[in-house]
Amino acid sequence: MAAKMNERLVRAIRKGAAEGASPREIAMLYKLATETVRRIIRHETWAHVADVEDIVAAAAMRAEKSLAKPMTAEQAKAAMESQDRLLGLLGVAGKVVLPEPAAVNPIVARYLEGDSTLVEREGDLTE
């Protein structure tokens, strides 16, 4: 019996291809036609399904924009925890590195390193 096609299966097919499995091998694994698998891999069908890499790239862009704004150490920590949860949900924790607040915002970096010349005013770090 052929596998019922859904977004999770589409991602699994594309992931298998990205890891080096041939369309024929993937088709045999899921009991699908090889041409069906080829079309999924080439995004000719199920094109609306984003790959994990696309989702992570979009999250990284959003993270970089939000982390460039002044923030407190608590906000920076919350942002990092949110990123870690997202990567865990996507199953790519430890495989993808999103920008850390300190890498994007030099004031946050100085604060996290213990720079005593910085003070927190109205929720933002300032000199």
C-alpha positions as CSV (number, residue, x, y, z in Angstrom):
1,M,0.0,0.0,0.0
2,A,1.3,3.4,-1.0
3,A,2.0,6.0,1.7
4,K,-0.6,8.7,2.0
5,M,1.0,12.0,0.9
6,N,1.1,14.8,3.4
7,E,3.5,17.7,4.2
8,R,5.5,15.6,6.6
9,L,6.1,12.9,4.0
10,V,7.1,15.6,1.4
11,R,9.7,17.0,3.8
12,A,11.0,13.4,4.5
13,I,11.3,12.8,0.8
14,R,13.2,16.0,0.2
15,K,15.4,15.4,3.3
16,G,16.2,11.9,2.0
17,A,17.2,13.3,-1.4
18,A,19.3,16.0,0.3
19,E,21.1,13.3,2.3
20,G,22.0,11.4,-0.9
21,A,19.2,8.8,-1.4
22,S,18.1,8.4,-5.0
23,P,14.5,9.0,-6.1
24,R,14.2,5.3,-6.8
25,E,15.3,4.4,-3.3
26,I,13.0,6.9,-1.7
27,A,10.1,5.7,-3.9
28,M,10.7,2.1,-2.9
29,L,10.8,3.1,0.8
30,Y,7.5,4.9,0.7
31,K,5.9,2.7,-2.0
32,L,5.5,5.6,-4.4
33,A,6.1,6.0,-8.1
34,T,9.7,7.2,-8.8
35,E,8.4,10.1,-11.0
36,T,6.2,11.3,-8.1
37,V,9.3,11.4,-5.9
38,R,11.3,13.2,-8.6
39,R,8.6,15.9,-9.0
40,I,8.4,16.4,-5.2
41,I,12.2,16.8,-5.0
42,R,12.2,19.3,-7.8
43,H,9.3,21.2,-6.2
44,E,7.2,20.7,-9.3
45,T,4.5,19.3,-6.9
46,W,3.9,20.2,-3.3
47,A,5.8,23.4,-4.0
48,H,4.0,25.2,-1.2
49,V,5.7,23.0,1.4
50,A,8.7,24.8,2.8
51,D,11.8,22.8,3.7
52,V,13.2,22.9,7.2
53,E,16.1,25.0,5.8
54,D,13.7,27.6,4.4
55,I,12.0,27.8,7.8
56,V,15.3,28.1,9.7
57,A,16.5,30.8,7.2
58,A,13.4,32.8,7.7
59,A,13.7,32.5,11.5
60,A,17.3,33.5,11.3
61,M,16.4,36.7,9.4
62,R,13.7,37.6,11.9
63,A,16.1,36.9,14.8
64,E,18.8,39.0,13.3
65,K,16.4,41.9,12.8
66,S,15.0,41.7,16.4
67,L,18.3,41.2,18.0
68,A,19.8,44.3,16.3
69,K,17.5,46.4,18.5
70,P,18.5,47.4,22.0
71,M,17.4,44.9,24.6
72,T,17.9,44.0,28.2
73,A,19.9,40.9,29.2
74,E,16.6,39.2,30.1
75,Q,15.2,39.9,26.6
76,A,18.4,38.6,25.0
77,K,18.2,35.4,27.1
78,A,14.5,35.0,26.2
79,A,15.4,35.4,22.5
80,M,18.0,32.7,22.7
81,E,15.6,30.3,24.5
82,S,13.0,30.9,21.8
83,Q,15.5,30.1,19.1
84,D,16.6,27.0,20.9
85,R,12.9,25.8,21.2
86,L,12.3,26.5,17.5
87,L,15.4,24.5,16.4
88,G,14.3,21.7,18.7
89,L,10.8,21.6,17.2
90,L,12.3,21.5,13.7
91,G,14.6,18.7,14.7
92,V,17.7,20.7,13.8
93,A,19.0,21.6,17.3
94,G,22.8,21.6,17.3
95,K,22.9,21.5,13.5
96,V,22.0,25.1,12.7
97,V,23.4,28.2,14.4
98,L,21.2,31.3,14.5
99,P,22.8,34.6,15.5
100,E,23.3,35.2,19.2
101,P,22.2,38.5,20.6
102,A,25.9,39.3,21.4
103,A,26.9,38.7,17.8
104,V,24.3,41.1,16.5
105,N,24.2,43.8,19.1
106,P,27.6,45.0,20.5
107,I,26.0,46.7,23.5
108,V,24.4,43.4,24.5
109,A,27.8,41.7,24.0
110,R,29.5,44.2,26.4
111,Y,26.7,43.8,29.0
112,L,27.0,40.0,28.9
113,E,30.8,40.3,29.3
114,G,30.2,42.3,32.5
115,D,30.9,45.8,31.2
116,S,30.2,47.9,34.3
117,T,30.0,51.2,32.3
118,L,26.6,50.1,30.9
119,V,23.4,50.9,32.8
120,E,19.8,49.8,32.2
121,R,17.4,52.7,31.6
122,E,13.8,52.2,30.8
123,G,14.4,48.6,29.7
124,D,17.3,49.4,27.4
125,L,21.0,49.2,27.9
126,T,22.9,52.5,27.5
127,E,26.3,53.9,28.3
